[in-house]
Amino acid sequence: MSSLEEYKTLIDKFVNASTSPLAEKLRQNTFSEEEKINHALLALTPEQKTLVADLLDNARVSGIHATLAILSEMQNLQAMKITINEQEIPIEPFGTELHFDYIARKAGDDWPA
C-alpha cells in the first residue's frame, strides 16, 4: 500500500471509530453494569435516549477531531512524522489538515482525485 493509501486508511479508521460504544449500548437498551446508571437511563423516554446517545457520539467526534488537530499541529510545527507499515504518511497530501480530512470523510465526502 502506498503512503497516500496508508494516510487515507488512517483517516477512514478514525471515521469508522466515530460512534461511541456507550451510545450504541444506550440505543440498544443495554446500559451500564452500574445500577444507579441503569436506573437513570431506564427513566428516559426514547427521544431522550436518542438525544443522550447523539451527545455521546458528538463528544467522541469532538475528541477525535481535537486529537487529529494536535497531531497536525505537531506535524507542521515540530516536524513530527507518522509512520505506518514502515512508510511515512504524507503531511497534508490534499492541502488540508488531518482533522479537516476526518470531518470531510465523516460527512461522506469522497477523497480528492
Sequence and secondary structure as in RCSB ss.txt:
>XXXX:A:sequence
MSSLEEYKTLIDKFVNASTSPLAEKLRQNTFSEEEKINHALLALTPEQKTLVADLLDNARVSGIHATLAILSEMQ
NLQAMKITINEQEIPIEPFGTELHFDYIARKAGDDWPA
>XXXX:A:secstr
  HHHHHHHHHHHHHHT S HHHHHHHTT   SSHHHHHHHHTS HHHHHHHHHHHHHHHHHHHHHHHHHHHHHH
HHH    EETTEE  SSTTSS HHHHHHHHHTT     
